[in-house]
Amino acid sequence: MKRIIGIIVLLLALSPVTTTASAEQVLTIYFCGTGSTSEWYKPSVSKFNRADLVASLYQMDQSDSDLSSNGPRHKVIVDGVGTGSGFFLNILGTADPNFELARGWTACLSDAMDALHTVLDSHQDEQVVLNLVGFSRGGILCMKMARKAVDPAIESRIKKINILAFEPVPGETDTMLEMGRTGTIRQPFPTK
């Protein structure tokens, strides 16, 4: 409970960052964690019989879910890796998000990029502040999405990117190098 209250306080503290008198365009993309969906804000639907953090934050966000609306604040939620592909493919997608027949990194990023392009196309003369929120593999999707958003074709349209990633973990099948980290990779601590 303390954790959720802390997160809400943090989000409220960040909200002035994206709210200005000029009503700049803001898109918040929520990335669900592995196996979770937008419906998990309802405890009865969640596998763990409690509300999911990212889905709950999405539900509390007062932004417009119609991405082509004229309003300044937009939101979209992206279901997590390992969802929506049927039981067997969901298991494979959960085990390895690079498995292309299941919902993995590519499908999740495609949904997010579609949302970003919709907002950019609906507000052609404006820059967009991009807020990325995710948990677990959804946190990794935040980082991957930030890297995609600095593509030269759209980079000039993105005013800034804010990332709120809770416990980002790529999983056992991906390394941090594959997540887009540059520079020297430190070796893991030796085990005794």
MARBA-3410 file (N, C-alpha, C, O; in Angstrom, 1 decimal):
192
0.8,-1.2,0.0,0.0,0.0,0.0,0.9,1.3,0.0,0.6,2.2,-0.7 ~ 2.0,1.2,0.8,2.9,2.4,0.8,3.5,2.6,-0.6,3.7,3.8,-1.0 ~ 3.7,1.5,-1.2,4.3,1.6,-2.6,3.4,2.3,-3.5,3.8,3.2,-4.3 ~ 2.1,2.0,-3.5,1.1,2.6,-4.4,1.0,4.1,-4.1,0.9,4.9,-5.0 ~ 0.9,4.4,-2.8,0.8,5.8,-2.4,2.0,6.6,-2.9,1.9,7.7,-3.4
3.2,6.0,-2.7,4.4,6.7,-3.2,4.4,6.9,-4.7,4.8,7.9,-5.2 ~ 3.9,5.9,-5.4,3.8,6.1,-6.9,2.8,7.1,-7.3,3.1,7.9,-8.2 ~ 1.7,7.2,-6.6,0.7,8.2,-6.9,1.3,9.6,-6.6,1.1,10.5,-7.4 ~ 2.0,9.8,-5.5,2.6,11.0,-5.2,3.6,11.4,-6.2,3.7,12.6,-6.6 ~ 4.4,10.4,-6.7,5.4,10.7,-7.7,4.8,11.1,-9.0,5.2,12.1,-9.6
3.7,10.5,-9.4,3.0,10.9,-10.6,2.4,12.3,-10.5,2.4,13.0,-11.4 ~ 1.9,12.6,-9.4,1.3,13.9,-9.1,2.4,15.0,-9.2,2.3,16.1,-9.7 ~ 3.6,14.6,-8.7,4.8,15.5,-8.7,5.2,15.7,-10.2,5.7,16.8,-10.5 ~ 5.1,14.7,-11.0,5.6,14.8,-12.4,4.6,15.5,-13.3,4.9,16.1,-14.3 ~ 3.3,15.5,-12.9,2.3,16.1,-13.7,2.5,17.6,-14.1,2.2,18.0,-15.2
3.0,18.4,-13.2,3.3,19.8,-13.6,4.3,19.9,-14.7,4.4,20.9,-15.5 ~ 5.2,18.9,-14.8,6.2,18.9,-15.8,5.6,18.9,-17.2,6.2,19.5,-18.1 ~ 4.5,18.2,-17.3,3.8,18.1,-18.6,2.6,18.9,-18.8,1.9,18.8,-19.8 ~ 2.3,19.8,-17.8,1.1,20.7,-17.9,1.6,22.1,-18.0,2.2,22.6,-17.0 ~ 1.4,22.8,-19.1,1.8,24.1,-19.2,0.6,25.0,-19.7,-0.4,24.5,-20.1
0.8,26.3,-19.6,-0.2,27.2,-20.1,-0.5,27.1,-21.6,-1.6,27.3,-22.1 ~ 0.5,26.7,-22.3,0.4,26.5,-23.8,-0.3,25.2,-24.2,-0.6,25.0,-25.4 ~ -0.6,24.4,-23.2,-1.3,23.1,-23.4,-0.6,22.3,-24.5,-1.3,21.9,-25.5 ~ 0.7,22.0,-24.3,1.4,21.2,-25.3,0.8,19.8,-25.3,0.2,19.3,-24.4 ~ 1.1,19.1,-26.4,0.6,17.8,-26.6,1.4,16.8,-25.7,2.6,16.9,-25.7
0.7,16.0,-25.0,1.3,15.0,-24.2,0.7,13.6,-24.5,-0.5,13.4,-24.5 ~ 1.6,12.6,-24.7,1.1,11.3,-24.9,1.8,10.4,-23.8,3.0,10.4,-23.7 ~ 0.9,9.7,-23.1,1.4,8.8,-22.1,1.1,7.4,-22.5,0.0,7.0,-22.8 ~ 2.2,6.6,-22.7,2.0,5.2,-23.1,2.3,4.3,-21.9,3.4,4.4,-21.3 ~ 1.4,3.5,-21.5,1.5,2.6,-20.4,1.8,1.2,-20.9,1.0,0.6,-21.8
2.9,0.6,-20.5,3.3,-0.8,-20.9,3.1,-1.8,-19.8,3.7,-1.7,-18.8 ~ 2.1,-2.7,-20.0,1.9,-3.7,-19.0,3.0,-4.7,-18.9,3.8,-4.8,-19.9 ~ 3.2,-5.3,-17.8,4.2,-6.3,-17.6,3.9,-7.6,-18.3,2.8,-7.8,-18.9 ~ 4.8,-8.6,-18.1,4.6,-9.9,-18.8,3.3,-10.6,-18.4,3.0,-10.7,-17.2 ~ 2.6,-10.9,-19.4,1.3,-11.6,-19.2,0.1,-10.8,-18.7,-1.0,-11.4,-18.6
0.3,-9.5,-18.4,-0.8,-8.7,-17.9,-1.4,-7.9,-19.0,-0.7,-7.5,-20.0 ~ -2.6,-7.5,-18.8,-3.4,-6.7,-19.8,-4.0,-5.5,-19.2,-3.9,-5.3,-18.0 ~ -4.6,-4.7,-20.1,-5.3,-3.5,-19.7,-6.5,-3.8,-18.7,-6.9,-2.9,-18.0 ~ -7.0,-5.0,-18.8,-8.1,-5.3,-17.9,-7.8,-5.7,-16.5,-8.6,-5.8,-15.6 ~ -6.5,-5.8,-16.2,-6.0,-6.2,-14.9,-6.2,-5.1,-13.8,-5.8,-5.3,-12.7
-6.8,-4.0,-14.1,-7.1,-3.0,-13.0,-8.2,-3.6,-12.2,-8.4,-3.1,-11.1 ~ -8.9,-4.6,-12.7,-10.0,-5.2,-11.9,-9.4,-6.5,-11.2,-8.9,-7.4,-11.9 ~ -9.4,-6.5,-9.9,-8.8,-7.6,-9.2,-9.4,-9.0,-9.6,-8.7,-10.0,-9.7 ~ -10.7,-9.0,-10.0,-11.3,-10.3,-10.4,-10.8,-10.8,-11.7,-11.0,-12.0,-11.9 ~ -10.2,-10.0,-12.5,-9.7,-10.4,-13.8,-8.2,-10.8,-13.7,-7.7,-11.7,-14.5
-7.5,-10.2,-12.8,-6.1,-10.5,-12.6,-5.8,-11.9,-12.2,-6.6,-12.5,-11.4 ~ -4.7,-12.4,-12.6,-4.3,-13.8,-12.2,-4.0,-13.8,-10.7,-4.0,-14.9,-10.1 ~ -3.6,-12.7,-10.1,-3.2,-12.7,-8.7,-4.3,-12.1,-7.8,-4.1,-11.9,-6.6 ~ -5.5,-11.9,-8.4,-6.7,-11.5,-7.6,-6.4,-10.1,-6.9,-7.0,-9.8,-5.8 ~ -5.6,-9.3,-7.6,-5.4,-7.9,-7.1,-5.1,-7.0,-8.3,-4.7,-7.5,-9.4
-5.4,-5.8,-8.2,-5.2,-4.8,-9.3,-3.8,-4.7,-9.7,-2.9,-4.6,-8.9 ~ -3.5,-4.7,-11.0,-2.2,-4.5,-11.6,-1.8,-3.0,-11.5,-2.7,-2.1,-11.7 ~ -0.6,-2.7,-11.2,-0.1,-1.3,-11.0,-0.3,-0.5,-12.3,-0.9,0.6,-12.2 ~ 0.2,-1.0,-13.4,0.2,-0.2,-14.6,-1.2,0.0,-15.1,-1.6,1.1,-15.5 ~ -2.0,-1.1,-15.1,-3.4,-0.9,-15.6,-4.2,0.0,-14.7,-5.1,0.7,-15.1
-3.9,0.0,-13.4,-4.6,0.9,-12.4,-4.2,2.4,-12.7,-5.0,3.3,-12.6 ~ -2.9,2.6,-12.9,-2.4,4.0,-13.2,-3.1,4.5,-14.5,-3.5,5.6,-14.6 ~ -3.2,3.6,-15.5,-3.9,4.0,-16.7,-5.3,4.4,-16.5,-5.8,5.4,-17.0 ~ -6.0,3.6,-15.6,-7.4,3.9,-15.3,-7.6,5.2,-14.6,-8.5,6.0,-14.8 ~ -6.6,5.6,-13.7,-6.6,6.8,-12.9,-6.3,8.0,-13.8,-6.7,9.2,-13.4
-5.5,7.8,-14.8,-5.1,9.0,-15.7,-6.3,9.6,-16.4,-7.1,8.9,-17.0 ~ -6.5,10.9,-16.2,-7.6,11.6,-16.8,-7.4,12.0,-18.2,-8.3,12.7,-18.8 ~ -6.3,11.6,-18.9,-6.1,12.0,-20.3,-7.1,11.3,-21.2,-7.8,10.4,-20.8 ~ -7.2,11.8,-22.4,-8.1,11.3,-23.4,-7.5,10.0,-24.1,-6.4,10.0,-24.5 ~ -8.3,9.0,-24.1,-7.9,7.7,-24.8,-8.1,7.8,-26.3,-7.7,6.9,-27.0
-8.8,8.8,-26.8,-9.0,9.0,-28.2,-7.8,9.8,-28.7,-7.7,11.0,-28.5 ~ -6.9,9.1,-29.3,-5.6,9.6,-29.7,-5.6,10.7,-30.8,-4.7,11.5,-30.9 ~ -6.7,10.8,-31.5,-6.8,11.8,-32.5,-7.7,13.0,-32.1,-8.0,13.9,-32.9 ~ -8.0,13.1,-30.8,-8.8,14.2,-30.3,-8.0,15.5,-30.3,-6.8,15.4,-30.4 ~ -8.7,16.6,-30.2,-8.0,17.9,-30.2,-7.4,18.2,-28.8,-6.7,19.2,-28.7
-7.7,17.5,-27.8,-7.2,17.8,-26.4,-5.7,17.6,-26.4,-5.1,17.0,-27.2 ~ -5.1,18.2,-25.3,-3.7,18.2,-25.2,-3.1,17.0,-24.6,-1.9,16.7,-24.7 ~ -3.9,16.2,-23.9,-3.4,15.0,-23.1,-4.0,13.7,-23.7,-5.2,13.6,-23.7 ~ -3.1,12.8,-24.0,-3.6,11.5,-24.6,-3.0,10.3,-23.8,-1.9,10.5,-23.2 ~ -3.6,9.2,-23.9,-3.1,8.0,-23.2,-3.5,6.8,-24.0,-4.5,6.7,-24.7
-2.6,5.8,-23.9,-2.8,4.5,-24.5,-2.2,3.4,-23.6,-1.1,3.7,-22.9 ~ -2.7,2.2,-23.5,-2.1,1.1,-22.8,-1.8,0.0,-23.7,-2.6,-0.3,-24.6 ~ -0.7,-0.6,-23.6,-0.2,-1.7,-24.4,-0.1,-2.9,-23.6,0.6,-3.0,-22.6 ~ -0.9,-3.9,-24.0,-0.9,-5.2,-23.3,0.5,-5.8,-23.3,1.3,-5.6,-24.2 ~ 0.8,-6.6,-22.2,2.2,-7.0,-22.1,2.6,-8.2,-23.0,1.8,-8.8,-23.7
3.9,-8.5,-22.9,4.5,-9.6,-23.6,3.8,-10.9,-23.2,3.5,-11.0,-22.0 ~ 3.5,-11.8,-24.1,2.9,-13.0,-23.7,1.4,-13.0,-23.5,0.9,-13.7,-22.7 ~ 0.7,-12.1,-24.2,-0.8,-12.0,-24.1,-1.4,-12.0,-25.4,-0.8,-11.7,-26.4 ~ -2.6,-12.4,-25.5,-3.5,-12.3,-26.7,-3.2,-13.2,-27.8,-3.7,-13.0,-28.9 ~ -2.3,-14.2,-27.6,-2.0,-15.1,-28.8,-2.5,-16.5,-28.6,-2.2,-17.4,-29.4
-3.2,-16.8,-27.6,-3.7,-18.1,-27.3,-2.8,-18.8,-26.3,-1.6,-18.4,-26.1 ~ -3.2,-19.8,-25.6,-2.5,-20.3,-24.5,-1.1,-20.8,-24.8,-0.2,-20.3,-24.1 ~ -0.9,-21.6,-25.8,0.4,-22.1,-26.1,1.4,-21.0,-26.5,2.5,-21.0,-26.1 ~ 0.9,-20.2,-27.4,1.8,-19.1,-27.9,2.1,-18.1,-26.8,3.2,-17.5,-26.8 ~ 1.1,-17.8,-25.9,1.4,-17.0,-24.8,2.5,-17.5,-23.9,3.3,-16.7,-23.5
2.5,-18.8,-23.7,3.6,-19.4,-22.9,4.9,-19.2,-23.6,5.9,-18.8,-23.0 ~ 5.0,-19.4,-24.9,6.2,-19.2,-25.6,6.6,-17.7,-25.6,7.8,-17.4,-25.5 ~ 5.7,-16.8,-25.8,6.0,-15.4,-25.8,6.4,-14.9,-24.5,7.3,-14.0,-24.4 ~ 5.9,-15.5,-23.4,6.3,-15.1,-22.1,7.8,-15.6,-21.8,8.6,-14.9,-21.2 ~ 8.1,-16.8,-22.3,9.4,-17.3,-22.1,10.4,-16.6,-22.9,11.6,-16.3,-22.5
10.1,-16.2,-24.1,11.0,-15.5,-25.0,10.3,-14.5,-25.8,9.7,-14.8,-26.8 ~ 10.4,-13.2,-25.4,9.7,-12.1,-26.1,10.2,-11.9,-27.6,9.6,-11.1,-28.3 ~ 11.3,-12.5,-27.9,11.8,-12.4,-29.3,11.1,-13.4,-30.2,11.3,-13.4,-31.5 ~ 10.3,-14.3,-29.7,9.6,-15.3,-30.5,8.5,-14.6,-31.2,7.5,-14.1,-30.6 ~ 8.6,-14.5,-32.5,7.7,-13.6,-33.3,6.3,-14.1,-33.6,5.4,-13.3,-34.0
6.0,-15.4,-33.3,4.7,-15.9,-33.5,3.8,-15.5,-32.3,2.5,-15.6,-32.5 ~ 4.3,-15.2,-31.2,3.6,-14.8,-30.0,3.7,-13.2,-29.9,4.5,-12.6,-30.6 ~ 2.9,-12.7,-29.0,3.0,-11.3,-28.7,4.3,-11.0,-27.9,4.4,-11.4,-26.7 ~ 5.3,-10.4,-28.6,6.5,-10.1,-27.9,6.9,-8.7,-28.1,6.1,-7.8,-28.2 ~ 8.2,-8.4,-28.1,8.7,-7.0,-28.1,8.2,-6.3,-29.4,7.7,-5.2,-29.3
8.3,-7.0,-30.5,7.9,-6.3,-31.8,6.5,-5.9,-31.8,6.2,-4.8,-32.2 ~ 5.6,-6.8,-31.4,4.1,-6.4,-31.4,3.8,-5.3,-30.4,3.0,-4.4,-30.7 ~ 4.4,-5.4,-29.2,4.2,-4.3,-28.2,4.7,-3.0,-28.7,4.0,-1.9,-28.6 ~ 5.9,-2.9,-29.3,6.5,-1.7,-29.8,5.7,-1.2,-31.0,5.5,0.0,-31.2 ~ 5.2,-2.1,-31.8,4.3,-1.7,-33.0,3.1,-0.9,-32.5,2.7,0.1,-33.1
2.4,-1.5,-31.5,1.2,-0.8,-30.9,1.6,0.6,-30.4,0.8,1.5,-30.6 ~ 2.7,0.7,-29.7,3.1,2.0,-29.1,3.4,3.0,-30.2,3.1,4.1,-30.2 ~ 4.2,2.5,-31.2,4.5,3.4,-32.4,3.3,3.8,-33.1,3.2,5.0,-33.6 ~ 2.3,3.0,-33.3,1.1,3.3,-34.0,0.4,4.5,-33.2,-0.1,5.4,-33.8 ~ 0.4,4.4,-31.9,-0.2,5.4,-31.0,0.5,6.7,-31.2,-0.1,7.8,-31.3
1.8,6.6,-31.1,2.6,7.9,-31.3,2.4,8.5,-32.6,2.2,9.7,-32.7 ~ 2.4,7.7,-33.7,2.2,8.3,-35.0,0.8,8.9,-35.2,0.6,9.9,-35.8 ~ -0.2,8.3,-34.5,-1.6,8.8,-34.5,-1.6,10.2,-33.9,-2.2,11.2,-34.5 ~ -1.0,10.4,-32.8,-0.9,11.7,-32.1,-0.1,12.7,-32.9,-0.6,13.8,-33.1 ~ 1.0,12.3,-33.5,1.8,13.2,-34.3,1.1,13.6,-35.5,1.1,14.8,-35.9
0.3,12.7,-36.2,-0.4,13.0,-37.4,-1.6,13.9,-37.1,-2.0,14.7,-37.9 ~ -2.2,13.8,-35.9,-3.3,14.6,-35.5,-3.0,16.0,-35.1,-3.8,16.9,-35.1 ~ -1.7,16.2,-34.8,-1.2,17.5,-34.3,0.1,17.8,-35.0,1.2,17.9,-34.4 ~ 0.0,18.0,-36.3,1.2,18.1,-37.2,2.1,19.3,-37.0,3.3,19.2,-37.2 ~ 1.6,20.3,-36.4,2.4,21.5,-36.2,2.9,21.6,-34.8,3.5,22.7,-34.4
2.8,20.6,-34.0,3.1,20.6,-32.6,4.1,19.5,-32.2,4.2,18.4,-32.8 ~ 4.9,19.8,-31.2,5.8,18.8,-30.6,5.0,18.0,-29.6,4.0,18.6,-29.0 ~ 5.5,16.9,-29.2,4.8,16.0,-28.3,5.7,15.6,-27.1,6.9,15.3,-27.4 ~ 5.2,15.7,-25.9,6.0,15.2,-24.8,5.5,13.8,-24.6,4.3,13.5,-24.6 ~ 6.5,12.9,-24.6,6.2,11.4,-24.5,6.5,10.9,-23.1,7.7,10.9,-22.7
5.5,10.5,-22.4,5.6,9.8,-21.1,5.5,8.3,-21.3,4.6,7.9,-21.9 ~ 6.5,7.6,-20.8,6.5,6.1,-20.9,6.5,5.5,-19.5,7.4,5.8,-18.7 ~ 5.5,4.7,-19.2,5.3,4.1,-17.9,5.2,2.6,-18.1,4.5,2.1,-18.9 ~ 6.0,1.8,-17.3,6.0,0.4,-17.5,6.5,-0.4,-16.3,7.2,0.2,-15.5 ~ 6.1,-1.6,-16.2,6.5,-2.5,-15.1,7.1,-3.8,-15.7,6.6,-4.3,-16.6
8.2,-4.2,-15.1,8.9,-5.4,-15.5,9.3,-5.4,-16.9,10.0,-4.4,-17.3 ~ 8.9,-6.3,-17.7,9.2,-6.2,-19.2,8.6,-5.0,-19.8,9.0,-4.5,-20.8 ~ 7.5,-4.5,-19.2,6.9,-3.2,-19.6,7.9,-2.0,-19.4,7.9,-1.1,-20.2 ~ 8.7,-2.1,-18.3,9.7,-1.1,-18.1,10.8,-1.2,-19.2,11.3,-0.1,-19.6 ~ 11.2,-2.4,-19.6,12.1,-2.5,-20.7,11.5,-2.0,-22.0,12.2,-1.4,-22.8
10.2,-2.2,-22.2,9.6,-1.7,-23.4,9.6,-0.1,-23.4,9.7,0.5,-24.4 ~ 9.6,0.5,-22.2,9.7,2.0,-22.1,11.1,2.4,-22.7,11.2,3.3,-23.5 ~ 12.1,1.7,-22.3,13.5,2.0,-22.8,13.6,1.7,-24.3,14.2,2.5,-25.0 ~ 13.0,0.6,-24.8,13.1,0.3,-26.2,12.3,1.4,-27.0,12.7,1.8,-28.1 ~ 11.1,1.8,-26.4,10.3,2.8,-27.1,11.0,4.2,-27.2,10.9,4.9,-28.2
11.7,4.5,-26.1,12.4,5.8,-26.1,13.5,5.8,-27.2,13.7,6.8,-27.9 ~ 14.1,4.6,-27.4,15.1,4.5,-28.5,14.5,4.7,-29.9,15.1,5.3,-30.8 ~ 13.3,4.1,-30.0,12.6,4.2,-31.3,12.1,5.6,-31.6,12.1,6.1,-32.7 ~ 11.8,6.3,-30.5,11.2,7.7,-30.6,12.3,8.7,-31.0,12.0,9.8,-31.4 ~ 13.6,8.4,-30.9,14.6,9.3,-31.4,15.0,9.0,-32.8,16.1,9.4,-33.2
14.2,8.2,-33.5,14.4,8.0,-34.9,14.5,9.3,-35.6,13.6,10.2,-35.4 ~ 15.4,9.5,-36.5,15.5,10.8,-37.2,14.2,11.3,-37.9,14.0,12.5,-38.1 ~ 13.4,10.4,-38.3,12.1,10.7,-39.0,11.2,11.5,-38.1,10.4,12.3,-38.6 ~ 11.2,11.2,-36.8,10.2,11.8,-35.9,10.9,12.5,-34.7,10.2,13.2,-34.0 ~ 12.2,12.4,-34.6,12.9,13.0,-33.5,12.6,14.5,-33.2,12.4,14.9,-32.1
12.5,15.3,-34.3,12.2,16.7,-34.2,10.8,17.0,-33.6,10.6,18.1,-33.2 ~ 9.9,16.0,-33.7,8.6,16.2,-33.2,8.4,15.8,-31.7,7.4,16.2,-31.1 ~ 9.4,15.2,-31.2,9.4,14.8,-29.7,10.1,15.9,-28.9,11.3,16.0,-29.1 ~ 9.3,16.6,-28.1,9.9,17.6,-27.3,10.8,17.0,-26.2,11.9,17.5,-26.0 ~ 10.3,16.0,-25.5,11.1,15.4,-24.4,10.4,14.0,-24.1,9.3,13.8,-24.5
11.2,13.2,-23.5,10.7,11.8,-23.1,10.9,11.7,-21.6,12.0,11.9,-21.1 ~ 9.9,11.3,-20.9,9.9,11.0,-19.5,9.7,9.5,-19.3,8.7,9.0,-19.9 ~ 10.5,8.8,-18.6,10.3,7.4,-18.3,10.1,7.1,-16.9,10.9,7.6,-16.0 ~ 9.1,6.3,-16.6,8.8,5.9,-15.2,8.7,4.3,-15.3,7.7,3.8,-15.7 ~ 9.9,3.7,-15.1,10.0,2.2,-15.2,10.1,1.5,-13.9,11.1,1.8,-13.1
9.1,0.7,-13.5,9.1,0.0,-12.3,9.8,-1.4,-12.5,9.3,-2.2,-13.3 ~ 10.9,-1.6,-11.8,11.5,-2.9,-11.8,11.7,-3.5,-13.2,11.2,-4.6,-13.5 ~ 12.4,-2.8,-14.1,12.5,-3.2,-15.5,13.5,-4.5,-15.5,14.6,-4.4,-15.1 ~ 13.0,-5.5,-16.1,13.7,-6.7,-16.3,13.5,-7.3,-17.7,12.4,-7.5,-18.1 ~ 14.6,-7.6,-18.4,14.4,-8.1,-19.8,14.0,-9.5,-19.8,13.5,-10.0,-20.8
14.3,-10.3,-18.8,14.0,-11.7,-18.8,15.3,-12.5,-19.0,16.3,-11.9,-19.2 ~ 15.2,-13.8,-19.0,16.4,-14.6,-19.1,16.9,-14.8,-20.5,18.1,-15.2,-20.7 ~ 16.1,-14.4,-21.5,16.5,-14.7,-22.9,17.1,-13.5,-23.5,17.7,-13.6,-24.7 ~ 17.1,-12.3,-22.9,17.7,-11.1,-23.5,18.8,-10.6,-22.5,18.7,-10.7,-21.3 ~ 19.8,-10.0,-23.1,20.8,-9.4,-22.3,20.6,-7.9,-22.3,19.9,-7.3,-23.2
21.3,-7.2,-21.4,21.2,-5.7,-21.4,21.7,-5.1,-22.7,21.3,-4.0,-23.1 ~ 22.7,-5.8,-23.3,23.2,-5.3,-24.6,22.1,-5.3,-25.6,22.0,-4.3,-26.4 ~ 21.3,-6.3,-25.7,20.2,-6.3,-26.6,19.1,-5.3,-26.3,18.3,-4.9,-27.2 ~ 19.1,-4.8,-25.1,18.1,-3.8,-24.7,18.5,-2.4,-25.2,17.7,-1.5,-25.0 ~ 19.6,-2.3,-25.8,20.0,-1.0,-26.3,21.1,-0.3,-25.5,21.4,0.9,-25.8
21.6,-0.9,-24.5,22.6,-0.3,-23.6,23.9,-0.2,-24.4,24.3,-1.1,-25.1 ~ 24.5,0.9,-24.3,25.8,1.1,-25.0,26.9,1.2,-24.0,26.7,1.4,-22.8 ~ 28.1,1.0,-24.5,29.3,1.1,-23.5,29.7,-0.2,-23.1,29.3,-1.3,-23.6 ~ 30.5,-0.2,-22.0,31.1,-1.4,-21.5,30.0,-2.2,-20.7,29.4,-1.6,-19.8 ~ 30.0,-3.5,-20.9,29.1,-4.3,-20.1,29.9,-4.9,-19.0,30.9,-5.6,-19.2
29.5,-4.7,-17.8,30.2,-5.2,-16.6,29.8,-6.7,-16.5,28.7,-7.1,-16.7 ~ 30.8,-7.5,-16.1,30.5,-8.9,-15.8,29.8,-9.0,-14.5,29.9,-8.2,-13.6 ~ 28.9,-10.0,-14.4,28.2,-10.2,-13.1,29.1,-10.5,-12.0,30.3,-10.9,-12.1 ~ 28.6,-10.2,-10.8,29.4,-10.4,-9.6,29.7,-11.9,-9.5,28.9,-12.8,-9.8 ~ 31.0,-12.2,-9.1,31.3,-13.6,-9.0,30.5,-14.3,-7.8,30.2,-13.7,-6.8
30.1,-15.5,-8.0,29.4,-16.3,-7.0,30.4,-17.2,-6.3,31.4,-17.6,-6.9 ~ 30.1,-17.4,-5.0,31.0,-18.3,-4.2,30.4,-19.6,-4.0,31.0,-20.5,-3.4
END
